[in-house]
Structure formats: structure tokens, C-alpha cells
Amino acid sequence: MSTPPAAADFDSAVAALYSQLHQSTTPAALNAAAARRANTIHDMHTYLHRLGLELNNTAHDDGRSNHHLANPTQQSSCNHTLPPLIIHITGTKGKGSTLSYCESLLRNTYGLTTGMFTSPHLVCIRERIRINGIPVSKKVFAEVYWTVRRMLERNCHVMLQQQQHSNDATAADDDGNSSQGSDQELLPPLPTLPGYFRMLTLMALYTFAHHDGPKVDAILLEVGMGGRYDATNVFEPHNDNNNGRILVRGITLIDYDHTRVLGSTLEQIAWEKGGIFVSNKRGKIHGNDGGYDKFLNSHEEQQEEEEYEEEEGIGYNNTLFVNGSNTPQVANVLRTIVREEKDSSLLQLVQDSYLDSIPELNFHATHQRGNAALALAVCQHAISQYQKHCCYPTLSNNGNVTKEQIAAALNNTFWPGRCHTLTLPSSNNDNQEVSLKLRCDGAHTPISINACINWFQSILTSYSETTSDSVRKVLIFNCGHERNPIPLLHSLHQSGLFDRVYFSRADFERPSAMPKQLLEEWRKEEILTIVEPMSGEECAVNYEVMCNTLKELGMTTSSDATECDGMTKSTWQHTLASIWKILDLYHSQVVEKKSHPSTNVDSKKVVVGLKVVDAIEDIKKQQEAQREVNGGKKASVEILVTGSLYLVGSALEAVGWEEGESEGRLSIH
């Protein structure tokens, strides 16, 4: 058992979370964590049992039940139970935005106190656990970390025998099928302290159960990755056979992301996401469940069914909600998962038109309409079930809200790092003739990058409609090295919007077992076959000629890296910049039909390797210099930061942005 520091404060809690106690940083540790991924739900129940947190309110040996429900089968003197309403959201794009719309609706229109768990954080780790939309205080965060950690360490051995008895009792699903088998014995041992995301999930649930002043009425959970094997996927829906909490689940737009873990097709990713729709999770989701291959083989000849009417879902006991913009193939996978449940669940595809009756909606970007529509459908269903099954707390106006109140809640929703605008001071703070706007959006998939470009383009269009002043457009970009950057960079390059590009490092990166690639490791086919279909023309650019040209421009394509400004040219950011240069040459020869593209590319237009804070300062200096060249004429600059939420977080921290702290405390007896 590890010994906590003498000062068990916020800083020491954060340091511990980033240490090897909770982080897998070595190949062996990463492999061990990956081996237990399919066993996540079983593992989380083990940890939750050690914390005394009972999730689904069926009768247990400890005698606890949900005192919030109208007709509980058992009464309990325990005051620290989880709230009666759970909203669980997964998807690829818009999870956090959808959840933030849900939070605003529940709090501002129905008067519920909310507890929300999201990831990743942008500036401060406290952002992941929120009360009424505001991050918990440093004091609460520290207290919950050290409380949870000490309980896990203390109860690990004390409760092992009791947990083994529980495992034996739940080793088969309702049909009597074996759920774990001998695979359980082959897994690496369950660590006393869970990994980073599992620990944060446990901390969030513990906070929501023990928070006081105010007490939490509804929990909103964002899946970390996938859904099926995610640490948040531990709740069961309320039904006639148990006193489980009201669980309402939704899936946003599904796109390609985390393909190394979730799969290379949208159908496989949809299967992973659709795992939150499964009931009796401990019996059906585990390391011996057959995975996607079993699902695929069982439904190869399944015919696609007709779409459900959107109006059917609200008020139905167990309605499952999906963004209606998903592909038919994705929708069919999700329908098949729901059909397998055989519990009269209903899948509802929610279209943007769901909001047509709500007046005067004003979204920062058009793509947020689909997220808001999904959120409204989820919340209206959640409230209908809440009124049906829960005694208290009483809803505002007994749950009767107007369309104007709904519009106000949606319009006033703010989610940091997504379509997020900040006005920056110039390098000379007294200079009112320089306008600098920082536009942050954590888009990191092809679909979301295109939505981000459309948002940025709409901002630039508003300039041309209101002023004749010139606007300088700057891009600050980075993306995780585990994803393919070429489609993202191609869309940004093809937009033709940017006068200057910075490939900057984020201040923090998630540990990864995958090495960062150099340009030479991107095969010729991988680059050229990406750009060919997108242009519709055959690319005649010779890859070796391009690489030689890039070397002349000072960019690296091989391991013969040299020192540049204190860093080697073999960084991931140099790889991104090299791809951008290739796109420059491709555009010049193929799109503009130049037989001899110029190699005299202005190297000052591409800046590589600066930290975000230094990139922003450089942009300010460049703009001040440009204003002087223009004889003091007002200079405006629009800075788009995108490609990674970690990069966006670094940008927000660089300009001193941060959120406040929520009220309340932990009540622990």
C-alpha cells in the first residue's frame, strides 16, 4: 500500500493522477491495461463495491436501495446514494456539446441540480467533474481523490473474499450463459489503484453521491472512448424487475476516431458505441463475449429494417436515442443491438427538424443544431420517466416548460473549446487599432474539421459584410500522432483560408504505445491515394522529387534530422508541416496545372515547433509590424486553433482563460 503525502492537497492529488500509480507509461503497463479492456465493467463493479457505491438499486447484501424512487422495495437509512436520473452519451462527434445542452436543459428549465462528468479537460483537471455546469473546487477534488484512494487501498484485501462471492453469483447472464470463463484467470491482476480514466470516473460518481449544498439530482456521463468497454458503462436501466435508476442513453454522430482500438469501419465503431444500449452488462460484456466478429457473423444476412417514426419515443419506458445524421449502415448496427436486447426497447433517430417548433434558436455553428436536437429528445424523455418514477425533488413548474424556456436554455449553453471565441489584447495593450480574435475548436476527425472550417468561414463572411478592413487569417494546428493527419490537413489546405500556419506542440499529450511517425514512414500510396480521390484528378507529382524539394526548403523527410532552434527536425510537428508542403506542391502542379511548380515557397508562412503561447506572441508581433507597414491602418487577425482538444487547452491556458469553482462540499461520514 502506498503512503499518501503529508499534505493531501489538490496539487499532490493531481501529481498522483499523473504518476505511474494511475498512468500506464511503459510498454508492459500499456499492454497490461489493454488486456483488461474488455473486462472493464467487471473491474469497475469491483472498485465500486470497494467504495460502497451501489449503482442499480437492486436488493444487495448491504440493504441499500434508491430512496428517490416512488415505490422502493426497501428502505434505507443511508443518505449517500447516487441520484435517481442518469443520462449517458457516447458517439464520436458532439458528445460533450450534447451533454452540455442536456445539463443546461435539466438545470435551467426543470430546476434540477446536475453532476456532469466529461473528458478530456482543457486547462484544469477539475473541469471533468462539474456541479451545475461549473467545475468542482480544488478542495472537493482533493478530498474526493484522497478519500477514494484510501478506501480502495484499505478495502482491497478486506473485501476480496466478499467480492469473489459476488463474482460467482453473477458469473452467468440471465440465460445461464457463462460470462467470464477461464479467461478471467489469464488476465493480468487487477491493480489496487485503477488507471487514470477509471479513477476519475470513480471520483466523479463518488462526488455525485456525497456532494452536499446542493445535493445532486441528475448525473450526466460522457463516454471516454467507445462505450461498450468504457468505465462509464456500468448502469442498468429501470424496469419492472428491478429498482434501477432512470437511465437515458444517446449516441451522437459516429465518425472515424480511435480506429486502432475501436476498429477501422463505421460499423465496427458503431458496435463499440452501441454497447451502452446493452442491458445486463456484466453478463453480456466481458473478455469472453466474442467481440465484434461474433456480432458480425450472427447478422451477416440481416436485412435493414424500416426507420422508426421520431414521435414514437418520448414517454416510452426504454427509448434509446441516436443522431439522425448517422449513416444507414451505422443506424442498422444500432438497431440490431437494440433488437438483440428483446426487452421492448425502442430506437429513435432524432433529426435536426426535432427543433423546428422551438423559436429563435441561435447556435454558434450550424452543426450544433443536431447536438441540441438530440439533447432535447433525451431530456424530454428523461423528464417523462422522472415524473413517472420519482418522488422528489419537485421539478420547476411541475415539469411544464415553455418553448421559449427551452430556447433560452439551448441558446445560453456554453461548452469550452468548441466554437469558442476569445478577444485577445495586442502586444501593445493600449493599441485599439489591432483586433485579435482566438477561435478555438477541438475538431479532430474529417467530419468535424469540415464543420470547423464552415464555422470559421462564416465568421470571415461576417467581416466582409460589415467592414472593408483586411483580415489576416492564421491557423495553429496539431493532432494526435495516432490518427491519420492527411485528411484533416487536406481539408484545411483546400479551404485556402490561411495566410500563415503554425504547427505547434500541445503542452500535454496522452501516453501512447504508438511511436510518432516521420514523413518517410508515410508510404507514397498513403499520401497520394488520399489526395487523388478528393481532387478527382490523377496526381502526377513524383514523390521523390517532392521530398527532395522539401529538403531544399529545410523540411525533413528522413532520419537525417538536424538541430533547429534547439530541437531536432524529426518531430511530429515537422511531419505535419512536411505534409502541408506536399499539399502546396500538389495544389500547384495538379490543381493550378503548373508543369514546373515553384520551389520558392515562402518559408515564413509555415512555422514549426513553437509552443502555443509562443505562437500567439509571434502572431501579435507580426500583426503589429504589419500595421506599421500599412501606415497605422487598423489590422485584424483571426486565429483558428484546431486539430486537438489538447492543443485547444494549451491555447486557452496560454491566454489565461479558466473557469471558476462550483459551490458545495463533500458530506462523508
N, C-alpha and C positions, 0 to 999 in steps of 0.2 A: 504494500500500500504506500503510495507516495505521500509525502508530507507537504501540506499547503504552506505558502509563505506566511510569515508573521503578520504581514499586512495583507489580509484577504480583500483587497480593494478592486476597483474596476480595472486599473492598469495591469494588475497581476492576473486577473481573470482573462483579459484579452491575450496577454503573453502566454498563458497556459493553453488557450484555444489554438494559438498559432504554433505551439510547440509540438514535439513528437508524441506528446500524450494523446493528442487528437488528430494530428496530421500524419498522413502516410507519405513520406518523402523518399524512402528508399525503394528500389525495385521490389524487394522482398515484401515490404509493407504494403505497397500498392497491389501486388499480386494477391496477398492475403485478404485485403479488403475487397478486391474484385471477386474472389472465390466465395465470399459470403453475401454477395449482392442479392442473389435470388432468395436468400434466407432472411432478407431484411425485416419482413413483417413479423416473423417468429422472433427475431432478435429484439425488435422494438418492444414487443409484448413482454419479453424477459426484463428488459430495462424498466419499462413502465411498472411492472409488478414490483420491482425492487424499490420504486419510488412511491408505491402505494397509490398509483393513479389507475383507477378502473375506468375503462373507456365506454363500454357499450351497455352498461347498466342491466345486464342480465344478473340473476342471483349468483353471488360468489360467496366463497367461504368467509370473507370479511364482513358480509351482511350489508354492504352498501348498495344503494340504488339511487336513481335520479329523483331527488325531491322536487325538481322543477316540473315533472310530468303530472298531468291532471289526475291520473289513476295509478300511482306507483304500486307495485305488488309488495314492496317492503318499505318500511320507514327506517330512517337512519338519523342518528344524532350527528353524523359527520357533516360539517359545514363546508368542507373543501372538496366539492365535486366539480367536474368540468361543466361548463354551460350546456343548456339543452339543445342549442342550434349550432350546426356545423355546416359551413359552405366550403367545398373542396374544389379547386380549379386546377386543371392542367391544360396542356396544349404546347405549341411551340412559340407562337407569337401572341402577345397581348395578355399573358397570364396576370402579370402584375397590374396592368391597366384595368382589366376586367374586375379583378379583386378590389381595386381601389374604388371603382364605381359601385360595387356591391357594398363596400364599407360606408361610403357616403350615403347611399340609399337607406341602409339599415339605421344609421345614426341620425341622419338629418330629416328623414321622412317618417320613420317609425319610432324614434326615440330610444333605440337600443344602445347599450354600451358594448363596444366591439373590441375584440382582441384579434390582431392580424399578424400572421407570420408569412414573410416573403423572403426572397433571395434573388440575386446577391445584394449586399449593401453597397452603397456608392461611396460614402465618406466615412461613416462610423458604423460599427457593427451593431449598435443599438437599434439601427433602422429596421433590422429584421423582425423585431418584436415590438408591436405597437399597441397602444391602448387609445381608443377613439381616434385612430389615424396618426397619432404622434408617438415617436419612439419612446420607449421606457427610459427612465432616468439611469444615470450611471450607478446610483445606489441600488436600485432594483436589479439591474443587470448583474452587478457584482454579487448581490445577495443570492440571486437565484442560481448563478453558476456554482458558487461555493456550497450552497445547500444541496443541489443536485449531485455534485461531485462527491461530497462526503457521504450522502445516502447510498450512492452506487458502490462506493468503496466499502462502506460498512456492511451493506446487505448482500454483497456478492456471495459470500460464503454462508451467511446465516440462512439465506433463502434458497440456496441451491437445491436442497432436498425437496422443499415445497414446490419449487419451480419444475423439478423433474416429474413430480406427481401431476402437475398441471399439464406438462407436455404429453405425458402418457394418456391423459384423459382426452386430449384434443388432437391426437396423432392421426385421427381419421376424420374425413368430412362426413356430411350428413348421409351420404350414400354408402358409407363404410369403406371408402377407398383410402388406401394408405397415402398420407400426405408427406411424410418425411423419409421413411425408409432408412436404409443403411447409409445414405449419403450424408446424413447428419453427423455420423461418426468420422467421415472423411474430411470434414471441413476443418480449417484452422480454428483453434479455440476462440471462443467469444471473448474479446478484451473486457477487462473490468471497466474501463472507461471507453465509451463509444467514440467513433470518428467524429470529425468536425461537424458535418451536417446533421448527423444523428443526434449529437449532443445539443446542438442549437434547437432542433425540433423538440427534444425532451425539455429543454429550458423554457421554450415557448409554451408548451402545454402545462408545465408546472406553474408558470406565471399566470396563465389564464384561470387555473383552478384556485390559486391562492391570492389573486390580486384583490385589494380592498380599497375603497374610496376612490373610484367606484368598483363594484363587482362587475365582472364581465358577463354579458347576456348571450353573446354570439361569437363564435370563433370562425375566422376566415383563414384558410390554409392554401398557400401556393405550393404546388409540387416543385421539388428541387430539380429532378431530371426524370423524364419518362412519366411514371405514375405507378405502374404495376409493382415494381420493386422499390418504390420510394418510401422513405422513412415516414412521410405524412399519411401513407395509405393504410391506416390502422383502424378506422372507424367503420362500424356496420350500420346499415340503415334501420330505422324504426319499422317494425312490422307487428303483426298481430301475435307473434310468438315470442317477442322479447320487448324489453323496455329500452331498446337502444335509442340514442338521441336522434333528433331530426337531422338527417344527412342529405344535403342537396349538392349534386355534383354537376360540373360543367366542363366542357372541353372547347378551347378556343381554336383558332386556325392552326392547322398542323402543317409544318414545313420541314425541310431537311435541316437537322441540327443534331449534334452529338451522335453522328452516324456510326462512329467507331463502337459505341456502346448500344445504341438503340436500333441499329440496322440501317441498311442502305436504300430501302424503299419506303415510300409513304405508307404502304400497307403495314409493313412491319413496325414502323414508328407508331402508327395508329393503334396497333395491337398493344404496344407498350403503354401508350396513353390511356387506352380503354380499360386498363387494369383497375382504374378507380371505380369502374362501373360494376365490378365483381362483388358479390356478397359471399359470406362465409370465407373470408380471405385467407384465414390461417389454414383452412382445409384445402384451398384450391391454388394458392400462390406460394410456391416453395421451390427448392432446388430440384425436386423430382417431378415437376409439373409438365415436363415435355416441351416447354417453351413454345416459341412461335412455330416451329416445324410441326409440332403435334396439331396446333390450331389450323395451320395451312393444309395439312394432309386430311384433316377432318372435314374441310369445307371447300375442297377444290372444285366440286361440281355444284356449289351453292349458287343459285340464281339470285341476282339483285332484286330486292323487294321494292314495292312502291314506297314513295316518301310519305311520311306522316303529315297530317294537317297540323299546322303550327298551333292552332287554337286548342288542340286536344289536351295539351299537357298541364296547364295550370289547374291546380286543385287535385290532380291525380296523385295518389299516395306516393308513388315512387317514379317520378318523372326525371329523366336524365337529359341534360341539355347540351347541344352541340352547335357551334357556329355554322350557320347555313352556307357559308362560302367555301367550306371544305369540298374537296373533290368527291365525285360519286363513289370512287373506289374507297376512299377513307370512310365515307358515311356507311358504306356497306360492311366494312370490317367492324365498325362500332355497332351497327345493327345486329350483326351476327353474335357479338359478345353479349349484347343485351338479351337476345333470343335464347342464348345458352343458359341464362340465369333461371328461366322458367318460373319467374316469380311475378308475372304480370307487370313487369317494368315497361315503361313507355319511353321511347327515344323521341325527342322533339328537336328538329332542326330549326334554329332561330335565324331568320333573315333580318337584314337591316330594316326592312319595312315594318318590323315589330314596333319601331319608334315613330311611325308615321302619324299617330294620333297625339303625340307629345308636342306641344307648341314651343316655338322659339328656342330650339336647341342650338348651341353654339360650340362646336368642337374645335380644338386647336388644329386637328388634322382630320381629313375625311375618313381615313381608315379606322379612327377611333369609334365611328358610329357602330360598326359591327361588335366591338367590345362592349359598348354601352347597351346595345340591344340584348346581348347575351346576359349581361349583368341584371338588367331589369326583369327578364324572364325568370332567371334564377331566384331573385329576391321576392318577386311576387308569389312564386310557388313556395318559397321558404316561409313567407308570412302566412300563407293559407294553411300550411301544416302547423305552424307555430300556434295559430289561433285554435286549431283543432285539438292539439295535444297538450298545450302548456297552460298552467295557471297564471304564472307571473313571469317577469314583470308585465304590467299592463302596457300595451302599445299606445303611442301617441294617437289621440283621436280614435281610439279603439281600432286602429289599423286602417281607418278610412282616410286616404290621402288624395289630394287633387293632382291633376296632370301638371299644374303649374308648380306644385311642390316637387314632383318628380323631376321636372325640367331644371329647377333650381339646384337640386342635389347633383344632377349629372353635370350641369354647367360649371358648378363650383368644385368639381373633383380635380385634384391635382396629384400627379404621380411623378416624383422626381426622376430626372434623367430620360424622360420620354416626352418628346416635343416640348422641351424645357428651354425657356429663354431667359437670359440674364443680360443686363446692360452693364458694360464694364467702363471704368474710368480710363482715360488715355494715360500715356506715360507721364504727361503733364496734367495733373488732376484738375487744374484750373482751366484747361483748354476745352471750351464748349463747342469748338468747331470740328471736333473729331468724335464721330459716333461709332462705337464698337459694340456689337451685339454677339453674344455667345449663344449659339443654338446647339443644344445637346440632345442626341437621341441614340439610345443604345442598340440600334439596329445591327444585327449580325448574321442575318440569313438573306438569301437573294430576294425573297418577297418583301422582307422588312426594309432592306436597303432601298428598294424601289419606292416603297411608301415614304421613306425618309426623304428621298430625292424630291418626290412630289410635294411634300410639306415645305422643304426648303425653297423649291421653285415658286410655290405660292407666295412665300414671303418676298422673294425678289420681284415677283409680278406686282405686289402691292407698292413696292418702291416706284416702279415705272409709272404707276397710276397716280402717285401723289407728289412726286418730286422729279426734277430734272438732274439732280446731283448724281454723279457717278458712284457706283458701289463696287468695292473690291471684295471678291469672294475667295475665302481661304478654307481649305479642308485640313483638318487634323484627323489622322486615321491610324488605327491599329486594329488587328483582330487576333483572336486566339490562334496559336500555331497548329492546333489540332483540326482546324477547319480549312477548307479549300478557299483561299482568298481571291482566286481568279474571277469567279462570277461577281463578287462584290466590287472588286476594283474595276472590272469591265463596265458595270452599270454606272459607277461614279465617273469614270473616264468618259464614257459615251455621252453623259449628260452635257459635257462641255461647259460646265458652270464655273470651274475653279481657275483662278489666276495664279494660285500658289498652293502647294501641297506639302504638309509636314507629316512624316511617318515617325510617330513618337511612341515612346515606351510608356506603358501604364506603370503606376507606382507599385502595383501588386498584381500577382498572377496566381492562379490556382495551380497547385502542384500537379505535374503530369509526367507519366512514364514515357511519353512520346517525344523524341528529340525534335528540335527545331530544324526545319529543312533549309538548305541553301538552294539557290536558284538552279544549280546543276542537278539537284535531286528531283526537280520537276521535269518529267520527261517531255520531250518535244511534243508528243501526242497530247499530253495533258494540257499544255498551254494552247496549242494551235487548234485542237479539236473543240476547245471551249469557245474560242472566238469565231471560228468559221460558221457554225450554225447560227450564232447570234447576229452575224452580219449578212448571211445569205450569200456570201461570195467566197470563192476559193482563195485561201491565203497563199500568196506567192513568196512570202518573206522567208528567207533562208535562216534557220535558227542559229547556225554557227556564225553567220555574218552579223546577226543581231547581237549575239554575245560578244563578239569582237568589238562591235560598236559601243556596247555598254562599258567594256573595259576602257575604251578611249575616253568615255565620259566620266570615268572614275568610279564606276559601279563594279561590284564583284560578281562573278558567276561561278567561281570555283573556290577551292580551299586555299589558294594562294593569297589570303587576305593580308592586308597591311594595316598599320595603325593609322587612325584618322581621328583627330580631336580626342585623343585619349581612349578610343575604343576601336576594336577591330571592325573591318568592313564585312565580317561574316555574320552579322546579327540578323535576326528575323526582320527587323525594320529595313535593312538593306535588301533583303529578298523581296519585300513588298515594293520597295522603290524600283528595283530592277524590273519587276513585272509591269509596273506603271510605265517605265521607259519602253519596254517591249510594246505595250499598247500604244504609246506615242508613235513608234515606228510603224506598227501595223496600220494605224489610222492614216498615217502619212502616205504609205505605199498602196494600201488596198482601198481605203475609203476615198482619199483625195487623188488616187491614181497617179502618184508621182513615181516615175520609174527609178529615180535616184533620190531617195529621201535624204534630207539634210541630216548630218550628224551634229550640227551646231545647235543642239538643244540648249536652251538657257538653263544651266545647272542651278541657278538661283531660284528657279521656280519649284524645285524639289529639294526639301531639306530633310535630312535623315538623322535619327538618333537622339534628338533633343528630348528631354523630359517635357511633359505638357506645360508645366509652369514656365519653363524657358522658352518654349514655342510661343506661348501667349505674349511674353515680354518682347520677343523678337517681332511679332506681328505689330505690336504697339509702336515699336521704334520704326519699323518700316512705314507705317502709316503716317507717323509724324513727319518723317523725311519726305514722303510723297506729298503731303500738304504743303510743305515749304517749296517743293518744286513747282506746285500748282499755284504759287503766289498767294498762299494762305486761304485758298478756297476750301470750303467745308469738305472734309473727307469722311466717308462712311465705309465701314468694313463689316462684313458678315462672316462669322467664323462658324463652320459646321464641324462638330466633334461627333464622330460616329464610328461604328465597326465593333465596338466592345463596351459593355457596361463598366468594365474595369477602367477603361480609358475615360469614359464619361465621369466616373467617380473621381479620377485623378484631376480632371479639368475643374470640376466643382470644388474640390479641395484647394486647387491652385488659386482660385479667386476668392477663397474664404467663405464659401457657402456652407451652411449647416442648418440642421433642423433643431428645434427646441426639445424639451423633455416633457413627457406626459405627467399628469398628477397621479397620486396614489402610492400605495406601498404594498409589500407582501405581508399577508397575515399568516404566520406559520406558528403552529402550536406543537 
